[in-house]
């Protein structure tokens, strides 16, 4: 309550007095750019893409952190006691949903934070059923959804708007600031989406093969591509000999010259597929996390998308 009151005072009148005159000057406080001195809104995101969106929307009016440590595989992450502490002090918690973080609800329950606002990003997205994810000959027949929803710019736009709304509800004094930041980030994503469309419109092939888990169905759907992965939605699984033969046939039938691998997962499967078919390997990020050196260098989610576009341009031999 004290934080909201301190941020919502419309004006502070500062009077400057000299020996000969009284000068009154009234200024707006806090400034409309989120640079006020009041306590910042604490936001916690589960994975890197949500973290990057949230810190862009929250700007100077927020303090945003991410749970997943650099270089850690998202599907196998187990929360730590320090994560519970983070949630207990936060005003907003944002997670992917759709089964990506099966520990999210227990983490929220364990934090015991009655003032916490929770945003499940999957409730804002156009989801793909896991039963139809093209992962070699494997299928995830459990009726669930593919959680890699941030690789669709349409989903990202809806999620960013939702972030602005939930932050504004917690901090009404900065709602206009959050909305402007959200619009700026969405415009950046729209410009990137346009480059993807233009680049991927004229390619020799429209099939890409990854030696990791099936994380790119949303990207493939958006740009009318076909992505084939060595195994399903979980990176813990191993491809079967049947799957390897299937991918070998795909590579040969379509003249695929590159096998893609994820930079936070072992490339051994991609290397084996490439060696067996005479293809080369290229790094291709699903964006759910970064290696530590990229975190340290300030790499953003749009930076990852830009790099992925260059990878696809090479792998699909686009003009």
C-alpha positions in Angstrom: 0.0 0.0 0.0 2.8 2.4 0.9 4.5 1.8 -2.5 1.3 2.5 -4.4 0.6 5.7 -2.4 4.1 7.0 -3.0 3.9 6.3 -6.7 0.4 7.8 -7.1 0.9 11.3 -5.7 0.3 13.5 -8.7 2.5 16.4 -7.9 5.2 17.6 -5.6 5.6 21.4 -5.3 9.2 22.4 -4.9 9.7 26.0 -3.7 13.1 27.6 -4.1 13.7 30.7 -1.9 16.4 33.3 -2.3 17.0 36.5 -0.3 15.1 38.7 -2.7 12.4 36.4 -4.1 10.3 33.3 -3.8 10.3 31.0 -6.8 7.6 28.3 -6.9 8.1 25.4 -9.3 5.7 22.4 -9.4 6.9 19.2 -11.1 5.2 15.8 -11.8 6.4 13.0 -9.6 7.3 10.2 -10.3 8.3 11.0 -13.9 6.2 9.3 -16.6 9.2 7.3 -17.8 9.3 4.9 -14.8 12.3 6.6 -13.2 10.7 7.5 -9.9 12.3 6.8 -6.6 9.5 4.7 -5.3 10.0 0.9 -4.8 10.1 -1.0 -8.1 7.7 -3.7 -9.0 9.4 -7.1 -8.5 8.8 -9.5 -11.3 10.0 -13.1 -11.6 9.9 -15.0 -14.9 10.5 -18.8 -15.3 12.5 -18.8 -18.6 14.6 -16.5 -20.6 12.2 -15.4 -23.4 9.6 -14.4 -20.8 12.3 -12.7 -18.7 13.5 -10.6 -21.7 9.9 -9.6 -22.6 9.2 -8.7 -18.9 12.3 -6.6 -18.4 11.5 -4.7 -21.6 7.9 -4.0 -20.6 8.8 -3.2 -16.9 11.8 -1.0 -17.8 12.9 1.3 -15.0 9.8 0.8 -13.0 10.5 -2.9 -12.4 13.1 -5.3 -11.0 12.9 -8.5 -13.2 14.8 -11.8 -12.5 14.7 -15.2 -14.1 14.6 -18.6 -12.3 16.4 -20.8 -14.9 20.2 -20.4 -14.5 22.3 -19.8 -17.6 23.1 -22.9 -19.6 20.6 -25.1 -17.7 18.1 -27.3 -19.8 14.6 -26.0 -19.0 12.8 -29.3 -19.2 15.0 -30.9 -16.5 15.3 -28.0 -14.1 14.3 -28.5 -10.5 13.5 -25.3 -8.4 15.8 -24.4 -5.5 14.9 -23.0 -2.0 16.1 -19.6 -3.3 13.4 -19.7 -6.0 10.7 -20.0 -3.4 12.2 -17.0 -1.6 12.2 -15.0 -4.9 8.5 -15.8 -5.4 7.7 -14.9 -1.8 8.9 -11.3 -2.4 7.6 -10.8 -5.9 4.6 -8.9 -7.1 4.3 -10.8 -10.4 5.3 -14.3 -11.4 5.2 -15.2 -15.2 5.6 -18.7 -16.5 5.1 -20.5 -19.8 2.6 -23.2 -18.7 1.4 -26.0 -21.1 3.5 -28.4 -19.0 6.8 -26.6 -19.5 7.3 -26.0 -15.7 5.4 -28.8 -13.9 6.8 -27.4 -10.7 5.3 -23.9 -11.1 2.1 -24.3 -9.0 3.9 -26.0 -6.1 6.5 -23.2 -6.2 3.7 -20.6 -5.9 2.0 -22.5 -3.2 5.2 -22.9 -1.2 5.9 -19.2 -1.4 2.8 -18.3 0.5 2.6 -14.9 -1.2 -1.1 -13.8 -1.0 -0.2 -10.6 -2.9 1.3 -12.4 -5.9 -0.2 -12.0 -9.4 0.5 -15.0 -11.6 0.5 -15.0 -15.4 0.4 -18.3 -17.2 1.5 -17.3 -20.7 0.0 -20.4 -22.4 -3.5 -19.1 -21.6 -2.8 -16.2 -24.0 -1.3 -18.3 -26.8 -2.5 -20.3 -29.9 -1.3 -23.7 -28.8 -0.2 -26.7 -30.9 -1.3 -30.2 -29.7 1.7 -32.4 -28.7 0.0 -35.2 -30.6 0.8 -33.6 -34.0 4.3 -32.3 -33.3 6.5 -33.7 -36.1 9.3 -35.4 -34.2 10.6 -38.2 -36.5 8.3 -41.2 -36.1 7.6 -40.4 -32.4 4.3 -38.9 -31.2 3.4 -37.4 -27.8 0.0 -39.0 -27.6 -1.1 -37.7 -24.2 -3.4 -34.9 -25.3 -1.0 -32.2 -24.0 0.4 -29.2 -25.8 3.7 -28.2 -27.2 5.0 -25.6 -24.6 7.6 -23.9 -27.0 4.9 -21.3 -27.7 7.3 -18.3 -27.7 8.6 -19.2 -31.2 5.5 -17.7 -32.7 5.5 -14.0 -33.0 1.7 -13.9 -32.8 1.8 -15.6 -29.4 4.6 -13.2 -28.3 2.5 -10.2 -29.1 -0.4 -11.5 -26.9 1.9 -12.4 -24.1 3.6 -9.0 -24.0 0.2 -7.3 -23.9 -0.8 -9.6 -21.0 2.4 -8.7 -19.2 1.7 -5.0 -19.5 -1.8 -5.6 -18.2 -0.7 -7.6 -15.1 2.0 -5.1 -14.3 -0.4 -2.2 -14.7 -2.8 -3.9 -12.3 -0.1 -4.1 -9.7 1.3 -0.6 -10.3 -1.4 1.7 -11.9 0.8 4.7 -11.6 3.1 3.3 -14.3 0.4 1.8 -16.6 1.0 4.2 -19.4 4.8 3.6 -19.2 4.3 -0.2 -19.3 1.9 0.1 -22.3 4.4 2.2 -24.3 7.2 -0.3 -23.6 5.0 -3.2 -24.6 4.1 -1.4 -27.9 7.8 -0.7 -28.6 8.8 -4.4 -28.0 5.9 -5.6 -30.1 7.0 -3.3 -33.0 10.4 -4.8 -32.7 9.0 -8.3 -33.0 6.7 -7.3 -35.9 9.7 -6.0 -37.8 11.5 -9.3 -37.1 8.5 -11.3 -38.3 8.5 -9.4 -41.5 12.2 -10.2 -42.1 11.4 -13.9 -41.4 8.6 -13.9 -43.9 10.7 -12.2 -46.6 13.8 -14.4 -46.0 11.9 -17.7 -45.8 9.6 -17.1 -48.8 12.1 -18.2 -51.4 14.2 -21.2 -50.2 15.4 -24.3 -52.1 14.0 -26.6 -49.5 11.3 -26.1 -46.8 12.3 -28.9 -44.4 14.8 -28.5 -41.6 16.2 -31.3 -39.4 17.3 -31.0 -35.8 19.3 -33.5 -33.8 17.5 -32.5 -30.6 14.0 -32.4 -29.1 11.0 -31.1 -31.0 11.1 -27.5 -30.1 10.4 -25.7 -33.3 6.8 -26.6 -34.3 5.5 -23.1 -33.7 8.2 -21.5 -35.9 7.5 -24.1 -38.6 3.8 -23.5 -38.5 4.1 -19.7 -38.8 6.4 -19.8 -41.9 4.9 -22.9 -43.6 8.0 -25.1 -43.0 8.4 -28.6 -41.8 10.7 -29.3 -38.9 11.8 -32.9 -38.2 13.5 -33.7 -34.9 15.3 -36.7 -33.6 13.0 -37.1 -30.7 9.9 -35.7 -29.0 9.2 -32.8 -26.7 11.5 -34.0 -23.9 15.3 -33.7 -24.3 15.6 -36.7 -21.9 14.6 -39.2 -24.6 16.8 -40.9 -27.1 16.0 -41.4 -30.8 15.2 -45.0 -31.8 17.0 -46.8 -34.7 13.7 -46.5 -36.6 13.7 -42.7 -36.1 17.3 -42.4 -37.3 16.4 -44.3 -40.5 13.4 -42.1 -41.0 15.5 -38.9 -40.7 18.2 -40.3 -42.9 15.6 -40.9 -45.6 14.2 -37.3 -45.1 17.7 -35.8 -45.4 18.4 -37.8 -48.7 14.9 -37.2 -50.2 15.0 -33.4 -49.7 18.7 -32.8 -50.2 19.1 -31.5 -46.7 22.7 -30.3 -46.2 22.6 -29.2 -42.6 21.5 -30.8 -39.3 20.7 -28.3 -36.6 21.6 -28.7 -32.9 20.6 -26.8 -29.7 23.4 -24.9 -27.9 22.2 -26.0 -24.4 21.9 -29.7 -25.3 24.6 -32.2 -26.3 25.2 -32.2 -30.1 26.1 -35.9 -30.2 22.8 -36.9 -32.0 23.1 -34.1 -34.5 26.8 -35.0 -35.1 25.8 -38.7 -35.7 23.1 -37.7 -38.1 25.4 -35.4 -40.0 28.1 -37.9 -40.2 25.8 -40.6 -41.5 24.4 -38.4 -44.3 27.3 -36.2 -45.2 25.6 -33.1 -43.9 27.1 -30.3 -41.8 25.9 -29.0 -38.4 24.6 -25.6 -37.4 23.6 -24.2 -34.0 19.9 -23.4 -33.7 18.4 -22.1 -30.5 14.9 -22.7 -29.2 15.4 -19.6 -27.1 14.3 -21.1 -23.7 17.8 -20.4 -22.3 21.2 -19.0 -23.0 24.8 -20.2 -22.3 26.3 -18.2 -19.5 28.7 -16.2 -21.8 25.7 -14.9 -23.8 23.9 -13.9 -20.6 27.0 -12.0 -19.6 27.2 -10.3 -23.0 23.7 -9.0 -22.8 22.1 -11.2 -25.6 18.4 -10.5 -25.9 15.5 -12.7 -27.2 15.4 -10.7 -30.5 19.1 -11.3 -30.8 18.5 -15.1 -30.6 15.7 -14.8 -33.2 18.0 -12.9 -35.5 20.7 -15.6 -35.2 18.1 -18.3 -35.8 17.0 -16.6 -39.0 20.5 -16.6 -40.4 20.8 -20.3 -39.5 17.6 -21.1 -41.4 18.6 -19.0 -44.3 21.7 -21.1 -44.6 20.1 -24.5 -43.8 17.1 -24.0 -46.2 19.3 -22.3 -48.9 17.2 -19.2 -49.2 17.7 -16.6 -51.8 
